[in-house]
Amino acid sequence: MSIPRDSQVGGFVVVEDDLDALLEILPEDLRENLRNEPRRDTLLEVVVDLGRPPEARFLGDYGGQYLRSTEVSEQDLEFAQNAIGEFGEDNRAGIEGTLHRISAIRSRKGLIVGLTCRIGRSVSGHVDMVRDLLQYKESILFLGRPGVGKTTVMREIACVLADEFHKRVVIVDTSNEIGGDGDIPHAAIGSARRMQVPKPTMQHKVMIEAVENHMPEVIIVDEIGTEAEALACQSIAERGVMLLGTAHGERIENIIKNPTLSDMVGGVQTVTLGDEEARARGSQKSVLERKAPPTFPFLIEMRERDYWVVHRTDRSVDALLRGGRPLVEVKKRDKNFKVVTERWVQYDGDGI
């Protein structure tokens, strides 16, 4: 493994964890092309699809850049597959000792016809956006589109809570994205412990096992997406364990409207009001209300890597269900990359 090198990317210090290890699985011409690419520090992923030119995608760019004019052949994919080894049931694989992730697309016959090679990097600096919230010791849910940096944030928060806050941190790492591939977790998570998950469908069981067997003060889990996982989060929160997780969705409204995940923000129920109460509210008699305390007292929308919207979950859900616009905190970075927090900002979402 080569010595990591530090570079400035968007104001953050990026420790590049052996990009060459990922390039080794690619055909030689692509490998050399990317090694000589001046923007390699912002390389996000390499897409290799059968019958199409291979493509590199970079942070901050829309679209991609073709790496050669000729199309990807079966031999190219076979070379990569032999270098990678076996894929899991979720069609994901990693490279031992790194944070890189390779995801496969298969044909109806089960043959690999495409690969998405996502570059994994250990990035320091993101935790400054959320450090003030960590001191409340309350659970936080992160939302954001793919590629905005949710997993990267989880990784750095795990390290900071374990090494600076001296918490007992356990990461439930379903696809080895947070702690990297292999049995020894990547140094980027610091002294946090990592529990691997045999199958994606077992993530909720490993979450509960972590609480019952290892006495964590903090549990970190990526990609909460099923009802069983949402229930596991609720069980963990009820035991007084701080929970940090990510979920599919970009805005708080996406979670409120998602029947599988809505309980994480308190859930929604229909309530029939009395005549006087309805008149006092100026509403119909049947209204939507939050039915329980949220599993995650804080919810953060990661709009961009340096633009976050922070919700106090109960207040925001209540306001949105009543047709209002909640007050939120907006965190950005100025031209010197210092975190600037605007408080009591009216939320700009679409509502329920």
C-alpha positions in Angstrom: 0.0 0.0 0.0 1.4 3.3 -1.0 1.8 6.2 1.5 -1.3 8.4 1.4 -0.8 11.9 0.2 -2.7 14.9 1.4 -4.2 17.5 -1.0 -6.6 20.4 -0.8 -10.0 19.7 -2.4 -12.7 22.2 -1.8 -11.1 23.4 1.4 -10.9 19.9 3.0 -7.7 17.9 3.5 -8.2 14.7 1.5 -6.1 11.7 2.4 -6.1 9.6 -0.8 -6.2 6.0 0.3 -4.3 4.3 -2.5 -6.1 5.2 -5.6 -3.7 3.0 -7.4 -5.3 0.0 -5.8 -8.5 0.8 -7.5 -6.8 1.6 -10.8 -5.2 -1.9 -10.8 -8.6 -3.6 -11.5 -9.0 -1.5 -14.7 -7.5 -2.3 -18.2 -4.0 -0.9 -18.6 -5.0 1.9 -21.0 -7.7 3.2 -18.6 -5.2 2.9 -15.7 -2.6 5.0 -17.4 -5.1 7.6 -18.6 -6.4 8.1 -15.1 -2.9 8.2 -13.5 -2.1 11.1 -15.8 -5.4 12.9 -15.2 -4.8 16.3 -13.7 -8.2 16.2 -11.9 -7.6 12.8 -10.3 -8.0 14.3 -6.8 -11.6 15.0 -7.6 -12.3 11.7 -9.3 -15.6 10.4 -8.0 -16.2 7.1 -9.9 -15.3 5.2 -13.0 -18.2 3.6 -15.0 -17.5 0.6 -17.2 -20.5 -0.7 -19.2 -20.3 -3.4 -21.8 -20.6 -2.0 -25.4 -20.1 1.7 -24.3 -17.0 3.8 -23.9 -15.6 3.8 -20.3 -16.4 7.0 -18.4 -14.8 9.0 -15.5 -16.9 11.2 -13.3 -15.6 14.1 -11.2 -16.8 16.0 -8.2 -18.6 19.2 -9.1 -19.0 18.2 -12.8 -22.2 17.3 -14.5 -21.9 14.4 -16.9 -18.7 12.5 -17.4 -15.5 12.3 -19.5 -14.9 9.4 -21.8 -11.6 7.6 -21.1 -11.3 6.2 -24.6 -13.2 6.1 -27.9 -13.5 2.3 -28.1 -16.2 0.4 -26.3 -15.8 -1.8 -23.2 -15.4 -5.5 -24.2 -16.3 -8.7 -22.4 -12.5 -9.2 -21.9 -12.3 -5.8 -20.1 -15.0 -6.8 -17.7 -13.6 -10.2 -17.2 -10.2 -8.7 -16.3 -11.8 -6.4 -13.7 -13.9 -9.2 -12.3 -10.9 -11.5 -11.9 -9.0 -8.7 -10.1 -11.9 -7.9 -7.8 -13.0 -11.4 -6.8 -16.4 -12.3 -5.5 -19.3 -9.9 -5.1 -21.8 -10.0 -2.2 -25.5 -10.5 -2.4 -25.9 -6.8 -2.8 -23.7 -6.9 -5.9 -21.0 -4.9 -4.1 -17.3 -5.6 -3.5 -14.4 -3.8 -2.1 -10.6 -3.8 -2.1 -9.0 -4.9 1.1 -7.4 -2.1 3.1 -9.1 0.6 1.1 -12.4 2.6 1.2 -13.2 2.0 -2.5 -16.4 0.3 -3.6 -17.2 -1.6 -6.7 -20.8 -2.3 -7.7 -21.9 -4.7 -10.4 -24.8 -4.6 -12.9 -25.9 -8.0 -14.1 -27.8 -9.3 -17.1 -30.9 -11.5 -16.7 -28.5 -14.5 -16.9 -26.5 -13.2 -14.0 -23.5 -12.1 -16.0 -21.7 -8.9 -15.1 -22.3 -6.3 -17.8 -21.4 -3.1 -16.0 -19.3 -1.9 -13.1 -19.4 1.3 -11.0 -16.1 1.9 -9.4 -16.6 4.5 -6.6 -13.4 6.1 -5.2 -13.4 6.0 -1.4 -11.4 8.7 0.4 -10.9 9.7 4.0 -11.8 13.4 4.3 -11.3 15.5 7.3 -13.1 18.8 7.9 -16.8 17.8 7.4 -17.3 17.2 11.1 -16.8 21.0 11.7 -20.3 21.4 10.2 -21.9 19.3 12.9 -19.5 19.4 15.9 -21.9 21.7 17.9 -24.7 19.2 17.6 -22.6 16.3 18.7 -22.3 17.8 22.1 -26.1 17.4 22.7 -25.5 13.6 22.6 -28.8 13.3 20.7 -29.4 11.1 17.6 -29.0 12.7 14.1 -30.3 11.5 10.8 -28.5 12.6 7.6 -30.3 12.9 4.2 -28.9 13.8 0.8 -28.6 12.6 -2.7 -26.1 9.9 -3.7 -22.5 11.3 -3.9 -23.1 14.3 -1.6 -20.8 12.8 1.1 -23.1 11.2 3.7 -20.9 8.1 4.2 -17.8 10.2 4.4 -19.4 12.3 7.2 -20.3 9.1 9.1 -16.8 7.9 8.9 -15.3 11.1 10.2 -17.9 11.5 13.0 -17.1 7.9 14.1 -13.4 8.8 14.4 -14.1 12.1 16.3 -16.6 10.6 18.7 -14.3 7.7 19.5 -11.0 9.5 19.7 -11.9 13.1 20.8 -15.1 12.6 22.7 -13.9 9.2 24.0 -17.2 7.5 23.4 -17.7 3.8 22.8 -18.6 3.8 19.2 -19.8 0.8 17.1 -20.3 1.1 13.4 -22.8 -1.3 11.7 -21.1 -1.6 8.3 -23.4 -3.4 5.9 -21.3 -3.0 2.7 -18.0 -2.2 4.3 -18.4 1.4 3.0 -17.6 3.1 6.3 -14.7 1.0 7.6 -13.4 -0.3 4.3 -13.0 -3.9 3.0 -11.3 -6.6 4.9 -11.4 -7.8 8.5 -9.2 -5.0 9.9 -11.1 -1.7 9.6 -9.6 1.3 7.9 -7.6 3.8 10.1 -10.1 6.5 9.0 -12.6 5.4 11.7 -10.0 5.8 14.5 -10.7 3.6 17.5 -14.4 3.1 16.7 -15.3 -0.6 16.4 -16.8 -2.0 13.3 -19.4 -4.9 13.0 -19.7 -6.3 9.5 -23.1 -7.6 8.2 -23.2 -10.9 6.4 -26.2 -10.0 4.3 -28.0 -6.6 3.7 -31.2 -8.1 5.0 -29.6 -8.8 8.4 -28.6 -5.1 9.1 -31.4 -4.6 11.6 -30.4 -7.8 13.5 -26.7 -6.7 13.7 -27.9 -3.3 15.0 -29.7 -4.8 17.9 -26.8 -7.3 18.5 -24.4 -4.4 18.7 -26.5 -2.8 21.5 -27.1 -6.0 23.4 -23.5 -7.4 23.2 -21.1 -4.6 23.1 -22.4 -1.7 25.3 -22.0 1.1 22.8 -22.7 4.7 23.7 -23.0 5.5 20.0 -24.1 3.4 17.0 -23.5 4.5 13.4 -25.4 3.0 10.5 -25.5 3.8 6.8 -28.5 3.6 4.5 -31.5 2.9 6.7 -34.1 1.8 4.2 -36.4 -0.9 5.6 -39.2 -1.0 8.2 -37.2 -3.5 10.2 -34.2 -1.1 10.3 -36.4 1.8 11.3 -37.8 -0.3 14.1 -34.3 -1.3 15.2 -33.4 2.4 15.3 -36.4 3.1 17.5 -35.4 0.3 19.9 -31.8 1.6 20.1 -32.9 5.1 20.8 -35.3 3.9 23.5 -32.3 2.3 25.3 -30.5 5.7 25.5 -27.9 5.0 22.8 -27.0 7.9 20.5 -27.7 6.9 16.9 -26.2 8.5 13.8 -27.5 7.3 10.5 -28.3 8.1 6.9 -31.5 7.4 4.9 -32.7 7.6 1.4 -34.2 11.0 0.6 -33.1 14.6 0.1 -35.6 16.6 2.2 -37.4 16.0 5.5 -40.7 15.8 3.5 -39.4 12.7 1.8 -39.2 10.9 5.1 -42.5 12.2 6.4 -44.3 10.9 3.3 -42.4 7.5 3.3 -44.6 5.0 5.2 -41.6 2.8 5.8 -39.4 5.4 7.4 -41.8 8.1 8.7 -41.7 6.7 12.3 -38.1 7.8 12.5 -39.4 11.4 12.5 -42.4 10.7 14.7 -44.8 9.2 12.2 -48.1 10.7 11.0 -51.6 10.0 12.1 -55.0 11.5 11.2 -56.8 13.2 14.1 -60.4 14.4 14.2 -60.7 17.7 16.1 -63.7 19.1 17.9 -65.6 22.0 16.4 -64.0 24.6 18.8 -60.5 23.3 18.2 -61.0 23.3 14.5 -62.2 26.9 14.6 -59.3 27.9 16.8 -56.8 26.4 14.4 -58.7 27.6 11.3 -58.5 24.2 9.9 -60.6 21.2 8.8 -61.8 18.8 11.5 -59.6 16.0 10.2 -55.9 17.0 10.3 -52.5 15.3 10.2 -50.4 15.2 13.4 -47.2 13.7 14.6 -48.0 10.6 16.5 -44.9 10.1 18.7 -41.5 11.6 19.6 -39.0 11.2 16.7 -36.3 8.6 16.9 -33.9 11.2 15.6 -34.2 14.6 17.4 -32.1 16.2 14.7 -32.3 15.8 11.0 -29.8 17.3 8.5 -30.4 17.8 4.8 -27.0 17.7 3.1 -27.8 19.9 0.1 -24.2 20.1 -0.9 -20.9 19.2 0.8 -20.7 22.7 2.3 -24.4 23.5 2.5 -26.5 21.8 5.2 -30.0 22.5 6.6 -30.5 21.4 10.2 -34.0 20.6 11.5 -35.1 20.2 15.1 -37.2 17.2 13.9 -40.3 17.5 16.2 -40.7 21.2 15.5 -40.2 20.9 11.8 -42.6 17.9 11.4 -45.3 19.7 13.4 -45.0 22.9 11.4 -45.0 21.1 8.0 -48.0 18.9 8.9 -49.9 22.2 9.8 -49.0 23.7 6.5 -46.4 26.0 7.8 -42.7 26.6 7.2 -40.5 25.6 10.1 -37.5 27.6 11.3 -34.2 25.9 10.7 -30.4 26.4 10.9 -28.4 26.8 7.7 -24.7 25.9 7.8 -22.4 26.9 5.0 -18.7 27.7 4.5 -17.4 31.1 3.7 -14.6 31.9 1.2 -12.1 31.0 4.0 -13.9 27.6 4.5 -15.0 28.6 8.0 -18.4 27.3 9.0 -21.1 30.0 9.1 -24.4 29.2 10.8 -27.6 31.1 10.1 -30.2 30.6 12.8 -34.0 31.0 12.6 -34.1 30.8 8.8 -37.5 30.0 7.3 -37.4 26.6 5.6 -37.5 26.6 1.8 -39.1 23.1 1.3 -42.2 22.4 -0.7 -44.3 21.3 2.3 -46.5 18.2 2.7 
